[in-house]
Amino acid sequence: MNIGEVVKIIQKEYPSITISRIRFLEKEGLIKISRTKGGTRKFSNKNIEDIKKILELQEKQFYSLKAIKNNPDLLNKNKVSKTVNIKNYSLHSMLKVAGISHEQFSLLVEYEFEYEKINILLMT
């Protein structure tokens, strides 16, 4: 099956899928697609299921591509886990994504809106 046919199949369930998005997922190493001698992508049913799992995690479970890439067990399980390994994220990157400074995080801990344990988990 070629990339255009795959997009048509997946678009029924995930309208946001595009050819370039599939190419990006392949480039990022999230899906492995076999190729013909001429270099054309040959998609299998497993490839389609893998793409659907990634889209499910992104669009319905709100996982980032970084989280999916750093937690390959998310793709290998039939049921999506509710826990994500956060050891691969630094405190700095988590605060950057949250849009707060270290000082603001310290205030959240001080006023008990956040736990200092988060800080310990992120640093290990």
C-alpha positions in Angstrom: 0.0 0.0 0.0 1.4 3.5 -0.8 1.4 6.6 1.4 -1.6 8.2 -0.3 -3.8 5.1 0.3 -2.7 5.0 3.9 -3.7 8.6 4.4 -7.1 8.0 2.9 -7.7 5.0 5.3 -6.5 6.8 8.4 -8.3 10.1 7.6 -11.7 8.4 8.2 -10.8 8.2 11.9 -8.1 10.9 12.2 -8.8 13.8 9.7 -5.6 15.6 10.8 -3.3 13.0 9.2 -1.3 14.1 6.1 1.4 12.7 4.0 3.9 15.0 5.5 2.9 14.0 9.0 3.5 10.4 8.2 6.9 11.2 6.7 7.7 13.2 9.9 6.8 10.2 12.1 9.1 8.0 10.1 11.9 10.6 10.2 11.6 10.8 14.0 11.9 7.0 14.2 8.4 6.4 15.6 7.4 4.2 12.7 9.5 1.9 10.5 8.3 1.5 6.9 9.8 -0.9 4.4 10.7 0.3 1.0 10.8 -1.1 -2.5 14.1 -1.3 -4.4 13.1 2.0 -6.0 12.7 3.6 -2.6 8.9 3.8 -2.5 7.4 3.3 0.9 5.4 0.0 1.3 3.0 0.2 4.2 1.7 -2.8 6.1 -1.4 -3.2 8.3 1.0 -3.0 11.3 2.3 0.4 10.0 -1.3 1.7 9.9 -2.0 0.4 13.4 1.2 2.0 14.7 0.2 5.4 13.1 -3.3 5.1 14.6 -1.8 4.4 18.1 0.5 7.5 17.8 -2.5 9.6 16.7 -4.6 8.2 19.6 -1.9 9.1 22.1 -1.4 12.6 20.7 -5.0 13.6 20.0 -7.1 11.8 22.5 -4.6 11.1 25.4 -2.7 14.4 24.9 0.8 12.9 24.9 3.6 14.8 23.2 5.7 13.2 20.6 8.7 13.5 22.9 6.8 11.6 25.6 5.8 8.9 23.1 9.3 8.7 21.7 10.9 8.4 25.2 8.3 5.8 26.3 8.2 3.2 23.6 6.1 0.9 25.8 3.2 3.2 25.1 3.1 1.9 21.5 3.7 -1.7 22.4 0.7 -2.0 24.8 -2.8 -2.7 23.7 -4.1 -0.5 26.5 -2.6 3.0 27.0 -0.9 3.4 30.3 -1.8 6.4 32.4 1.7 6.9 33.7 4.7 8.2 31.8 8.4 7.9 32.7 9.4 11.5 33.4 13.1 10.8 34.2 14.0 12.0 30.7 12.8 15.5 31.4 14.8 18.1 33.4 13.2 20.5 35.8 14.2 23.3 33.4 12.4 21.7 30.4 9.2 21.0 32.5 9.1 24.5 33.8 9.6 25.9 30.2 6.7 23.8 28.9 4.6 25.0 31.9 5.6 28.6 31.2 6.8 29.3 34.7 10.1 30.2 36.2 12.0 28.5 39.0 11.0 31.2 41.4 7.3 30.7 40.5 7.7 27.0 41.0 9.3 27.6 44.4 6.3 29.7 45.4 3.9 26.9 44.3 5.8 24.6 46.6 5.8 27.1 49.4 2.0 27.6 49.2 1.5 23.8 48.8 0.0 24.0 45.3 2.8 21.8 44.2 4.9 19.2 45.9 8.7 19.4 46.3 8.8 15.7 45.5 8.2 16.6 41.8 11.5 18.5 42.0 13.3 15.4 43.4 11.7 13.1 40.7 12.8 15.4 37.9 16.4 15.7 39.1 17.0 11.9 39.4 
